Amino acid sequence: MQKLSTRHLLGIKDLTPEDIELIMATATEFKEVINRPIKKVPSLRDVTIANVFFENSTRTRLSFELAEKRLSADTLSFSAAGSSVKKGETLLDTVNNILAMKVDMIVMRHASPGAPHYLSKHISANIVNAGDGTHEHPTQALLDSFSMREKLGDLAGKKIAIIGDILHSRVALSNIFALKKQGAEVMLCGPSTLIPRHITELGVKVCHDVKKALAWCDVANVLRIQLERQQIKYFPSLREYSLYYGINKKMLDELDKEIVLMHPGPINRGVELTSDAADSHHSIILDQVENGVAVRMAVLYLLAAQN
């Protein structure tokens, strides 16, 4: 079997194009598995995985837990709320206590950028980054790429617009790295206050007109406004944001081509997307959720094979 070039999945930045292709091929096989009547395989029967979440999560956490169960892994889930972290225990002590229970792999979400990278230097278990602050969210970018490939085939030369709160999004950065490594063209669109300075150094275009971005792209990946991460006001109001950057079905129907509409969730309906757009035939949002399980199964399976 081919192997990944890394023991951990800390970010897309660390993956080679060959790693991405291997994950996509493995996820294709696992998607076939999860659509069978019996959805379980014994691939990780002797592996114990801890889901260590220091931030709230619904879809990502459930997706990882389901992926682990489908692979027959033993799992334990840790939430910072109500734990010894509240008593002042350090990140490293928390994780070392979990590892003392003979855990083989850690799936971790943390509010601090670089937290999984720090841990990877101090512990022997494989680490999967399930989101670190505003830095990266690698499995989301992989499932986004997998979903796009299902609709469009090879992504080389395809035009992908990422629209919304780029500044506070870990999904945006991981997607940029993943798409560029697959040969896609990337455009970022949003208010100038929500576009990071110097982002064009990553080889992406920037646009502030959502209609122009939609007319340019093959896929529109729409991100939510992350109010919980914003310490100051980046635009006057949600109503004004929706007026200038919100997408509705009428805008999609007026295009002279069919485009694919995506969203990593949760959707702020009526802000970045109207319900008629989110639920339209353009949307593959629920496909992304289904593909998340297959992609995460692939990642866990391939990392476990490194040991």
Buried (B, 14 or more C-beta within 10 A) or exposed (E): EEEBEBBBBBBBBBBEEEBBBBBBEBBBEBBEBBEEEEEEBEBBEEBBBBBBBBBEBEBBBBBBBBBBBBBBBBBEBBBBEEEEBEEEEEBEEBBEEBBEEEBBBBBBBBEEEBBBBBBBEEBEBBBBBBBBBBBBBBBBBBBBBBBBBBBBEEBEEBBBBBBBBBBBBBBBBBBBBBBBBBEBBBBBBBBEEBBBEEBEEEEBBBBBEBEEBBBBBBBBBBBBBBEEBBEEEBBEEBEEBBEEBBBBBEBBEEBEEEBBBBBBBEBBEBBBBBEEBBBBEBBBBEBBBBBBBBBBBBBBBBBBBEE
